[in-house]
């Protein structure tokens, strides 16, 4: 099973900046180890351009993800982006339930469960973001047959790089929570997201099935180093 390195750009980068990022990543990370799968989740306006770049540079072996998906099917829902809207772009993964979606947009466990359903219906693999405190409730809200199809990202809000005073979680503590999450969801893969950098990615890759990289993914050179440190450690 490949381990994941997921780049979440959040609401950053114009279309032009996104393409520059891709070019610079290609220059600094010409080859990705086959045991690592790199997923890039740009802002919605850049999806088509980044998808086209990936298509014309298959040697990069990058996979496209989205940062959110509508809990509703295509229709009269102004501003929503449904799974049907993504057809033809090559999107493979959908982030759902990030703490910022819950905090700033009031999304509930039930909302996230519906998004998981919509993602699976669209042929996408949901990456469900949870904290230790809501992991059981979120798992319960998702249909049992869909839980096993999810990848879960353990994202403690206190460790997220954009959180005021955010600090990294000890590896032993993260490992314990990951085991708990796997038990609650009955899923195969749990990744970790919380101030992941080139300095600590190797430690987290030893205990998790991948990492969700946010702040450190915005600089292509820095992100290339994260990818490099991840596969070197995993390959040993």
Phi and psi in degrees as GROMACS dihedral restraints (atoms count N, CA, C in turn):
[ dihedral_restraints ]
;  ai    aj    ak    al  type     phi  dphi    fc
    3     4     5     6     1   -72.4    20    10
    4     5     6     7     1   145.4    20    10
    6     7     8     9     1   -92.4    20    10
    7     8     9    10     1   151.4    20    10
    9    10    11    12     1  -102.1    20    10
   10    11    12    13     1   142.4    20    10
   12    13    14    15     1  -125.0    20    10
   13    14    15    16     1   109.6    20    10
   15    16    17    18     1  -108.1    20    10
   16    17    18    19     1   124.4    20    10
   18    19    20    21     1   -97.1    20    10
   19    20    21    22     1   116.8    20    10
   21    22    23    24     1  -108.8    20    10
   22    23    24    25     1   105.5    20    10
   24    25    26    27     1   -79.4    20    10
   25    26    27    28     1   -11.9    20    10
   27    28    29    30     1    54.9    20    10
   28    29    30    31     1  -146.9    20    10
   30    31    32    33     1   -90.6    20    10
   31    32    33    34     1    58.4    20    10
   33    34    35    36     1  -125.4    20    10
   34    35    36    37     1   153.0    20    10
   36    37    38    39     1    79.9    20    10
   37    38    39    40     1   127.7    20    10
   39    40    41    42     1   -76.5    20    10
   40    41    42    43     1   176.3    20    10
   42    43    44    45     1   -60.6    20    10
   43    44    45    46     1   -45.5    20    10
   45    46    47    48     1   -62.0    20    10
   46    47    48    49     1   -43.4    20    10
   48    49    50    51     1   -65.2    20    10
   49    50    51    52     1   -34.9    20    10
   51    52    53    54     1   -63.9    20    10
   52    53    54    55     1   -41.4    20    10
   54    55    56    57     1   -70.6    20    10
   55    56    57    58     1   -35.2    20    10
   57    58    59    60     1   -63.2    20    10
   58    59    60    61     1   -41.6    20    10
   60    61    62    63     1   -57.3    20    10
   61    62    63    64     1   -46.1    20    10
   63    64    65    66     1   -61.3    20    10
   64    65    66    67     1   -43.4    20    10
   66    67    68    69     1   -62.3    20    10
   67    68    69    70     1   -43.5    20    10
   69    70    71    72     1   -72.4    20    10
   70    71    72    73     1   -34.4    20    10
   72    73    74    75     1   -63.8    20    10
   73    74    75    76     1   -42.9    20    10
   75    76    77    78     1   -59.5    20    10
   76    77    78    79     1   -37.7    20    10
   78    79    80    81     1   -71.7    20    10
   79    80    81    82     1   -31.0    20    10
   81    82    83    84     1  -101.0    20    10
   82    83    84    85     1   -12.2    20    10
   84    85    86    87     1  -140.5    20    10
   85    86    87    88     1    67.1    20    10
   87    88    89    90     1   -67.5    20    10
   88    89    90    91     1   -21.4    20    10
   90    91    92    93     1  -141.1    20    10
   91    92    93    94     1   133.9    20    10
   93    94    95    96     1  -111.3    20    10
   94    95    96    97     1   133.9    20    10
   96    97    98    99     1   -59.6    20    10
   97    98    99   100     1   139.1    20    10
   99   100   101   102     1   -62.8    20    10
  100   101   102   103     1   -16.1    20    10
  102   103   104   105     1   -86.7    20    10
  103   104   105   106     1     0.6    20    10
  105   106   107   108     1  -118.7    20    10
  106   107   108   109     1   134.3    20    10
  108   109   110   111     1  -114.0    20    10
  109   110   111   112     1   123.9    20    10
  111   112   113   114     1  -101.7    20    10
  112   113   114   115     1   123.4    20    10
  114   115   116   117     1  -112.1    20    10
  115   116   117   118     1   131.1    20    10
  117   118   119   120     1  -115.3    20    10
  118   119   120   121     1   124.3    20    10
  120   121   122   123     1  -115.3    20    10
  121   122   123   124     1    91.9    20    10
  123   124   125   126     1   -80.7    20    10
  124   125   126   127     1   174.2    20    10
  126   127   128   129     1   -66.5    20    10
  127   128   129   130     1   152.8    20    10
  129   130   131   132     1   -51.8    20    10
  130   131   132   133     1   -43.0    20    10
  132   133   134   135     1   -61.6    20    10
  133   134   135   136     1   -21.6    20    10
  135   136   137   138     1   -95.7    20    10
  136   137   138   139     1    -4.3    20    10
  138   139   140   141     1   -54.0    20    10
  139   140   141   142     1   -52.3    20    10
  141   142   143   144     1   -63.3    20    10
  142   143   144   145     1   -41.9    20    10
  144   145   146   147     1   -67.7    20    10
  145   146   147   148     1   -41.8    20    10
  147   148   149   150     1   -67.3    20    10
  148   149   150   151     1   -39.8    20    10
  150   151   152   153     1   -59.4    20    10
  151   152   153   154     1   -42.5    20    10
  153   154   155   156     1   -64.8    20    10
  154   155   156   157     1   -39.2    20    10
  156   157   158   159     1   -62.3    20    10
  157   158   159   160     1   -45.8    20    10
  159   160   161   162     1   -61.1    20    10
  160   161   162   163     1   -39.6    20    10
  162   163   164   165     1   -62.3    20    10
  163   164   165   166     1   -38.7    20    10
  165   166   167   168     1   -87.6    20    10
  166   167   168   169     1    -3.3    20    10
  168   169   170   171     1  -133.4    20    10
  169   170   171   172     1    63.4    20    10
  171   172   173   174     1   -63.6    20    10
  172   173   174   175     1   -20.1    20    10
  174   175   176   177     1   -65.0    20    10
  175   176   177   178     1   -20.1    20    10
  177   178   179   180     1   -69.2    20    10
  178   179   180   181     1   -27.6    20    10
  180   181   182   183     1    57.6    20    10
  181   182   183   184     1    39.0    20    10
  183   184   185   186     1   -96.5    20    10
  184   185   186   187     1   148.4    20    10
  186   187   188   189     1  -118.3    20    10
  187   188   189   190     1   143.4    20    10
  189   190   191   192     1   -92.8    20    10
  190   191   192   193     1   137.7    20    10
  192   193   194   195     1  -129.4    20    10
  193   194   195   196     1   166.5    20    10
  195   196   197   198     1  -118.9    20    10
  196   197   198   199     1   156.2    20    10
  198   199   200   201     1   -87.6    20    10
  199   200   201   202     1   -11.2    20    10
  201   202   203   204     1  -169.0    20    10
  202   203   204   205     1   163.6    20    10
  204   205   206   207     1  -147.6    20    10
  205   206   207   208     1   148.5    20    10
  207   208   209   210     1   -68.0    20    10
  208   209   210   211     1   144.1    20    10
  210   211   212   213     1   -78.9    20    10
  211   212   213   214     1     0.9    20    10
  213   214   215   216     1  -117.5    20    10
  214   215   216   217     1   151.9    20    10
  216   217   218   219     1   -71.6    20    10
  217   218   219   220     1   173.6    20    10
  219   220   221   222     1   -59.7    20    10
  220   221   222   223     1   143.3    20    10
  222   223   224   225     1   162.4    20    10
  223   224   225   226     1  -155.1    20    10
  225   226   227   228     1   -84.7    20    10
  226   227   228   229     1    69.9    20    10
  228   229   230   231     1  -131.0    20    10
  229   230   231   232     1    84.6    20    10
  231   232   233   234     1   -53.4    20    10
  232   233   234   235     1   129.5    20    10
  234   235   236   237     1    87.8    20    10
  235   236   237   238     1   -11.6    20    10
  237   238   239   240     1   -83.8    20    10
  238   239   240   241     1   149.2    20    10
  240   241   242   243     1  -118.9    20    10
  241   242   243   244     1   111.0    20    10
  243   244   245   246     1   -94.4    20    10
  244   245   246   247     1   169.0    20    10
  246   247   248   249     1   -59.8    20    10
  247   248   249   250     1   -36.4    20    10
  249   250   251   252     1   -63.5    20    10
  250   251   252   253     1   -31.5    20    10
  252   253   254   255     1   -66.7    20    10
  253   254   255   256     1   -18.0    20    10
  255   256   257   258     1   -95.2    20    10
  256   257   258   259     1    -3.4    20    10
  258   259   260   261     1   -58.2    20    10
  259   260   261   262     1   136.2    20    10
  261   262   263   264     1    89.7    20    10
  262   263   264   265     1    -6.3    20    10
  264   265   266   267     1   -92.2    20    10
  265   266   267   268     1   -13.8    20    10
  267   268   269   270     1    80.9    20    10
  268   269   270   271     1    19.2    20    10
  270   271   272   273     1   -69.4    20    10
  271   272   273   274     1   135.2    20    10
  273   274   275   276     1  -116.4    20    10
  274   275   276   277     1   -27.3    20    10
  276   277   278   279     1  -128.1    20    10
  277   278   279   280     1   151.0    20    10
  279   280   281   282     1  -133.3    20    10
  280   281   282   283     1   116.2    20    10
  282   283   284   285     1   -71.7    20    10
  283   284   285   286     1   134.9    20    10
  285   286   287   288     1  -140.3    20    10
  286   287   288   289     1   145.1    20    10
  288   289   290   291     1    80.9    20    10
  289   290   291   292     1    16.8    20    10
  291   292   293   294     1   -57.3    20    10
  292   293   294   295     1   146.9    20    10
  294   295   296   297     1   -55.2    20    10
  295   296   297   298     1   -32.1    20    10
  297   298   299   300     1   -70.5    20    10
  298   299   300   301     1   -31.1    20    10
  300   301   302   303     1   -69.4    20    10
  301   302   303   304     1   -39.4    20    10
  303   304   305   306     1   -69.9    20    10
  304   305   306   307     1   -42.8    20    10
  306   307   308   309     1   -73.8    20    10
  307   308   309   310     1   -47.1    20    10
  309   310   311   312     1   -93.7    20    10
  310   311   312   313     1   -20.4    20    10
  312   313   314   315     1  -117.5    20    10
  313   314   315   316     1     3.6    20    10
  315   316   317   318     1    67.3    20    10
  316   317   318   319     1    25.2    20    10
  318   319   320   321     1   -71.5    20    10
  319   320   321   322     1   139.3    20    10
  321   322   323   324     1  -105.4    20    10
  322   323   324   325     1   171.7    20    10
  324   325   326   327     1   -59.4    20    10
  325   326   327   328     1   -34.9    20    10
  327   328   329   330     1   -68.6    20    10
  328   329   330   331     1   -39.1    20    10
  330   331   332   333     1   -60.7    20    10
  331   332   333   334     1   -43.5    20    10
  333   334   335   336     1   -65.3    20    10
  334   335   336   337     1   -39.7    20    10
  336   337   338   339     1   -60.2    20    10
  337   338   339   340     1   -39.7    20    10
  339   340   341   342     1   -67.4    20    10
  340   341   342   343     1   -37.2    20    10
  342   343   344   345     1   -66.2    20    10
  343   344   345   346     1   -37.0    20    10
  345   346   347   348     1   -59.3    20    10
  346   347   348   349     1   -45.2    20    10
  348   349   350   351     1   -60.7    20    10
  349   350   351   352     1   -44.4    20    10
  351   352   353   354     1   -65.8    20    10
  352   353   354   355     1   -38.5    20    10
  354   355   356   357     1   -63.9    20    10
  355   356   357   358     1   -46.9    20    10
  357   358   359   360     1   -63.4    20    10
  358   359   360   361     1   -41.1    20    10
  360   361   362   363     1   -59.8    20    10
  361   362   363   364     1   -31.0    20    10
  363   364   365   366     1   -87.1    20    10
  364   365   366   367     1     3.1    20    10
  366   367   368   369     1    81.4    20    10
  367   368   369   370     1    18.2    20    10
  369   370   371   372     1  -100.4    20    10
  370   371   372   373     1   156.2    20    10
  372   373   374   375     1   -96.1    20    10
  373   374   375   376     1   117.4    20    10
  375   376   377   378     1   -75.7    20    10
  376   377   378   379     1   136.6    20    10
  378   379   380   381     1  -109.4    20    10
  379   380   381   382     1   104.4    20    10
  381   382   383   384     1   -92.2    20    10
  382   383   384   385     1   119.0    20    10
  384   385   386   387     1   -89.2    20    10
  385   386   387   388     1   128.4    20    10
  387   388   389   390     1  -138.6    20    10
  388   389   390   391     1   162.3    20    10
  390   391   392   393     1  -107.6    20    10
  391   392   393   394     1   167.5    20    10
  393   394   395   396     1   -56.7    20    10
  394   395   396   397     1   -41.4    20    10
  396   397   398   399     1   -69.5    20    10
  397   398   399   400     1   -27.0    20    10
  399   400   401   402     1  -113.6    20    10
  400   401   402   403     1     8.7    20    10
  402   403   404   405     1   -61.4    20    10
  403   404   405   406     1   -46.4    20    10
  405   406   407   408     1   -65.5    20    10
  406   407   408   409     1   -45.1    20    10
  408   409   410   411     1   -63.7    20    10
  409   410   411   412     1   -38.8    20    10
  411   412   413   414     1   -68.0    20    10
  412   413   414   415     1   -40.7    20    10
  414   415   416   417     1   -62.2    20    10
  415   416   417   418     1   -42.1    20    10
  417   418   419   420     1   -63.9    20    10
  418   419   420   421     1   -33.6    20    10
  420   421   422   423     1   -72.2    20    10
  421   422   423   424     1   -21.3    20    10
  423   424   425   426     1   -92.1    20    10
  424   425   426   427     1   137.3    20    10
  426   427   428   429     1   -54.3    20    10
  427   428   429   430     1   136.0    20    10
  429   430   431   432     1   -53.9    20    10
  430   431   432   433     1   -37.8    20    10
  432   433   434   435     1   -70.7    20    10
  433   434   435   436     1   -19.2    20    10
  435   436   437   438     1   -93.1    20    10
  436   437   438   439     1   -27.2    20    10
  438   439   440   441     1   -56.7    20    10
  439   440   441   442     1   -42.6    20    10
  441   442   443   444     1   -67.4    20    10
  442   443   444   445     1   -18.0    20    10
  444   445   446   447     1   -89.7    20    10
  445   446   447   448     1    -3.9    20    10
  447   448   449   450     1   -88.9    20    10
  448   449   450   451     1   150.3    20    10
  450   451   452   453     1  -100.4    20    10
  451   452   453   454     1   138.6    20    10
  453   454   455   456     1  -112.0    20    10
  454   455   456   457     1   138.4    20    10
  456   457   458   459     1  -112.6    20    10
  457   458   459   460     1   118.7    20    10
  459   460   461   462     1   -82.5    20    10
  460   461   462   463     1   108.7    20    10
  462   463   464   465     1  -122.0    20    10
  463   464   465   466     1    84.4    20    10
  465   466   467   468     1   -66.6    20    10
  466   467   468   469     1   124.7    20    10
  468   469   470   471     1   -60.3    20    10
  469   470   471   472     1   -31.0    20    10
  471   472   473   474     1   -69.7    20    10
  472   473   474   475     1   -14.9    20    10
  474   475   476   477     1  -108.1    20    10
  475   476   477   478     1    -4.2    20    10
  477   478   479   480     1   -70.2    20    10
  478   479   480   481     1   137.1    20    10
  480   481   482   483     1   -60.7    20    10
  481   482   483   484     1   -27.7    20    10
  483   484   485   486     1   -85.8    20    10
  484   485   486   487     1    -7.4    20    10
  486   487   488   489     1   -75.3    20    10
  487   488   489   490     1   135.3    20    10
  489   490   491   492     1   -59.8    20    10
  490   491   492   493     1   121.1    20    10
  492   493   494   495     1    72.5    20    10
  493   494   495   496     1    19.3    20    10
  495   496   497   498     1   -60.0    20    10
  496   497   498   499     1   135.9    20    10
  498   499   500   501     1  -129.5    20    10
  499   500   501   502     1   150.2    20    10
  501   502   503   504     1   -68.7    20    10
  502   503   504   505     1   147.9    20    10
  504   505   506   507     1   -86.1    20    10
  505   506   507   508     1   142.1    20    10
  507   508   509   510     1   -60.8    20    10
  508   509   510   511     1   143.6    20    10
  510   511   512   513     1   -60.1    20    10
  511   512   513   514     1   -40.8    20    10
  513   514   515   516     1   -60.7    20    10
  514   515   516   517     1   -41.3    20    10
  516   517   518   519     1   -66.5    20    10
  517   518   519   520     1   -42.3    20    10
  519   520   521   522     1   -61.7    20    10
  520   521   522   523     1   -43.3    20    10
  522   523   524   525     1   -60.0    20    10
  523   524   525   526     1   -41.5    20    10
  525   526   527   528     1   -64.2    20    10
  526   527   528   529     1   -43.6    20    10
  528   529   530   531     1   -67.3    20    10
  529   530   531   532     1   -39.0    20    10
  531   532   533   534     1   -60.2    20    10
  532   533   534   535     1   -42.0    20    10
  534   535   536   537     1   -61.6    20    10
  535   536   537   538     1   -40.7    20    10
  537   538   539   540     1   -63.7    20    10
  538   539   540   541     1   -43.8    20    10
  540   541   542   543     1   -64.1    20    10
  541   542   543   544     1   -42.3    20    10
  543   544   545   546     1   -60.0    20    10
  544   545   546   547     1   -38.4    20    10
  546   547   548   549     1   -66.9    20    10
  547   548   549   550     1   -42.5    20    10
  549   550   551   552     1   -67.9    20    10
  550   551   552   553     1   -41.9    20    10
  552   553   554   555     1   -88.6    20    10
  553   554   555   556     1   -25.7    20    10
  555   556   557   558     1    65.9    20    10
  556   557   558   559     1    31.2    20    10
  558   559   560   561     1  -103.1    20    10
  559   560   561   562     1   166.8    20    10
  561   562   563   564     1   -87.8    20    10
  562   563   564   565     1   -29.8    20    10
  564   565   566   567     1  -127.0    20    10
  565   566   567   568     1   128.6    20    10
  567   568   569   570     1  -126.9    20    10
  568   569   570   571     1   122.6    20    10
  570   571   572   573     1  -104.8    20    10
  571   572   573   574     1   172.1    20    10
  573   574   575   576     1  -123.2    20    10
  574   575   576   577     1   135.7    20    10
  576   577   578   579     1  -133.4    20    10
  577   578   579   580     1   110.5    20    10
  579   580   581   582     1  -176.8    20    10
  580   581   582   583     1    90.3    20    10
  582   583   584   585     1    55.0    20    10
  583   584   585   586     1    46.0    20    10
  585   586   587   588     1   -76.5    20    10
  586   587   588   589     1   130.3    20    10
  588   589   590   591     1  -136.7    20    10
  589   590   591   592     1   176.3    20    10
  591   592   593   594     1   -64.3    20    10
  592   593   594   595     1   -25.0    20    10
  594   595   596   597     1   -74.5    20    10
  595   596   597   598     1   -29.6    20    10
  597   598   599   600     1  -118.7    20    10
  598   599   600   601     1    -4.3    20    10
  600   601   602   603     1   -60.3    20    10
  601   602   603   604     1   -37.3    20    10
  603   604   605   606     1   -61.7    20    10
  604   605   606   607     1   -40.2    20    10
  606   607   608   609     1   -62.1    20    10
  607   608   609   610     1   -44.4    20    10
  609   610   611   612     1   -71.9    20    10
  610   611   612   613     1   -31.8    20    10
  612   613   614   615     1   -68.0    20    10
  613   614   615   616     1   -21.7    20    10
  615   616   617   618     1   -71.8    20    10
  616   617   618   619     1   -28.1    20    10
  618   619   620   621     1  -113.3    20    10
  619   620   621   622     1   -13.4    20    10
  621   622   623   624     1  -119.0    20    10
  622   623   624   625     1   169.4    20    10
  624   625   626   627     1   -92.4    20    10
  625   626   627   628     1    14.4    20    10
  627   628   629   630     1   152.2    20    10
  628   629   630   631     1  -174.7    20    10
  630   631   632   633     1  -139.8    20    10
  631   632   633   634     1   150.4    20    10
  633   634   635   636     1  -106.8    20    10
  634   635   636   637     1   116.8    20    10
  636   637   638   639     1  -109.8    20    10
  637   638   639   640     1   124.4    20    10
  639   640   641   642     1  -110.7    20    10
  640   641   642   643     1   -83.8    20    10
  642   643   644   645     1   -54.1    20    10
  643   644   645   646     1   -42.9    20    10
  645   646   647   648     1   -74.4    20    10
  646   647   648   649     1    -5.9    20    10
  648   649   650   651     1   -89.6    20    10
  649   650   651   652     1   -10.8    20    10
  651   652   653   654     1   -74.8    20    10
  652   653   654   655     1   -28.8    20    10
  654   655   656   657     1   -97.2    20    10
  655   656   657   658     1   117.0    20    10
  657   658   659   660     1   -62.7    20    10
  658   659   660   661     1   -32.6    20    10
  660   661   662   663     1   -68.5    20    10
  661   662   663   664     1   -45.1    20    10
  663   664   665   666     1   -64.1    20    10
  664   665   666   667     1   -41.6    20    10
  666   667   668   669     1   -65.9    20    10
  667   668   669   670     1   -38.2    20    10
  669   670   671   672     1   -59.1    20    10
  670   671   672   673     1   -36.6    20    10
  672   673   674   675     1   -68.8    20    10
  673   674   675   676     1   -37.5    20    10
  675   676   677   678     1   -60.5    20    10
  676   677   678   679     1   -47.7    20    10
  678   679   680   681     1   -61.1    20    10
  679   680   681   682     1   -42.6    20    10
  681   682   683   684     1   -62.5    20    10
  682   683   684   685     1   -46.6    20    10
  684   685   686   687     1   -67.0    20    10
  685   686   687   688     1   -32.2    20    10
  687   688   689   690     1   -66.6    20    10
  688   689   690   691     1   -49.3    20    10
  690   691   692   693     1   -74.2    20    10
  691   692   693   694     1   -32.0    20    10
  693   694   695   696     1   -61.4    20    10
  694   695   696   697     1   -44.3    20    10
  696   697   698   699     1   -69.7    20    10
  697   698   699   700     1   -41.0    20    10
  699   700   701   702     1   -67.3    20    10
  700   701   702   703     1   -33.3    20    10
  702   703   704   705     1   -72.3    20    10
  703   704   705   706     1   -18.1    20    10
